[in-house]
Amino acid sequence: MNSYELLYILNNELADEAKDALIEKLNAVVTGNGGTVDSVDKWGTRRLAYPINYKNEGYYVLVNFTAPATLPDELERVMRINDAVVRFMIVKR
């Protein structure tokens, strides 16, 4: 089991319920594939360094989790499919 850190930016125009549902969905991907979510830190709305898809703000979420080495690929696949995820980065700690 490896420790990972995931930072992702959600589209800020989503409703709060939709943001929470998406965060829970991504956490369920981690737990459903044999990992454990250590912490979820919702940074909230922040200004982007540069416009992405004509948007200047995004909703930042930082997740620390422990998982097998194959899980980051599955998590990336799920995030790439979802249009509400603007950017993401997974780093092995």
N, C-alpha and C positions, 0 to 999 in steps of 0.2 A: 504494500500500500504506500502510495506517495502522497505528499501534501501539495496542494495546488492553490493558487490564488486566481480568481476570475473577476475581472472588472468589465462590466458592459454598460452600454448607454442605450436607453430606451427612448423612443419617440416621445417627446414631452407633450404632444397633443392628445395622447391617450387619456382616458378617464382614470381616476385613481383606482377604481375597482379593477380595470383592465390591467393596470400596471402590477397590482398585487397578484392578480391571477397569473400573469406571465412569470412573475418572480417565483410563485409557488410551482408553476409548471417546470421551470428550469431546475428548481430544487428537487422536484420529483424525478427528473431525469437522473440526477446524481444518486439519489437514494435507491431508485429502481434498478440501477446497474451495479449495485454492490458498494456504493460509496456512502460517506457520511458528511453531512453539512455541519461544519464547525461553527461558523458565524456568518450572518448576513448583515451587512452595514449599508443602509439606504442613505446615500449622500444627498439625494434630492436633486432639484433642478439647478443646473449650473450652465454657465455660458461656455459654448464650444470655442476652441482655439481658432477654428476656421469654419465657415459654413459647410454643412454636409446636407445635400439634397435641399438646398435653400432654407435650411433650419439653422438658427443661431443658438438654440438651447437644447439640452438633453437631460434626461433623468438618469443619474449615475447610481449603480449598485455594485458593491464589492462583496464577493463571496469567498470565504476560505473553506476548502473541503479536502477530505482525504478519500482517495479512490484508487482503483487499479489503474495500471498504465494505459489501458485501452479506452478508458472513459473520456478523456479530453477530445478524442476524435469524434465520438458519438455526440458529445455536447456541442462541438463546433458544427456538426451537421444539422442539429436541431436549430441552432441559432441562425445559421445561414438561410434556412427555409423561412423563418419568421421575419416578416417585413417590419415589425415593430422594433426589432433589435437593430440599432444604427451601427454600432461598432462594438467589438469585444476583444479581449486579450486574456489568454490563459497562460500562467507562468508557474513552473514547478518551483516550489520553495525549498 
